[in-house]
C-alpha cells in the first residue's frame, strides 16, 4: 500500500511540475506580447506625439518592460 501511495504522489508531482512549466510559458508569452505591442505602438508615434505624452524616445524600452511586468 505504501508503494502505491508513493507512486501516486510521484504522478501528482509530475503533473504539477508539467502544469507549472505550461503556466510559466503562457505567462512569458503574454509578457512578451505585451512588451512587443507596447514597444511597436510607442515606436510608431512621432517625436511630437511622444512629447505630448511626456515620453522621450529613449524611454520606450523601459516603458514597454514595465507594461510587460504588469501582465
C-alpha positions in Angstrom: 0.0 0.0 0.0 2.8 2.4 0.8 4.3 1.7 -2.6 1.1 2.6 -4.4 0.8 5.7 -2.4 4.3 6.8 -3.3 3.7 6.2 -7.0 0.5 8.3 -6.9 2.5 11.2 -5.3 5.1 11.0 -8.0 2.5 11.2 -10.7 0.8 14.0 -9.0 4.1 15.8 -8.5 5.0 15.2 -12.2 1.6 16.5 -13.4 2.0 19.5 -11.1 5.5 20.2 -12.5 4.3 20.0 -16.1 1.4 22.3 -15.3 3.8 24.8 -13.7 6.0 24.7 -16.9 3.0 25.3 -19.1 1.8 28.2 -16.9 5.3 29.7 -16.9 5.4 29.5 -20.7 2.0 31.1 -21.0 2.9 34.0 -18.7 6.2 34.5 -20.6 4.4 34.6 -23.9 1.8 37.0 -22.6 4.5 39.3 -21.2 6.4 39.2 -24.5 3.3 40.0 -26.4 2.6 43.0 -24.1 6.2 44.2 -24.5 6.1 43.9 -28.3 2.7 45.6 -28.6 3.7 48.5 -26.4 7.1 48.9 -28.0 5.7 48.8 -31.5 2.9 51.3 -30.8 5.1 53.8 -29.0 7.8 53.5 -31.6 5.3 54.3 -34.3 4.5 57.6 -32.7 6.2 60.8 -33.9 8.5 62.7 -31.5 5.9 65.3 -31.2 3.2 62.8 -30.2 5.6 61.3 -27.6 6.4 64.7 -26.2 2.6 65.3 -25.8 2.6 62.2 -23.7 5.6 63.3 -21.7 7.7 60.4 -23.1 11.2 60.6 -24.6 12.0 58.2 -27.4 14.8 56.7 -25.2 12.2 55.7 -22.6 10.2 53.4 -24.9 12.0 50.2 -24.0 11.7 50.9 -20.2 8.0 51.7 -20.5 7.4 48.5 -22.6 9.3 46.4 -20.0 7.2 48.0 -17.2 4.0 47.2 -19.1 5.1 43.6 -19.7 5.8 43.2 -16.0 2.2 44.1 -15.2 0.8 41.1 -17.2 
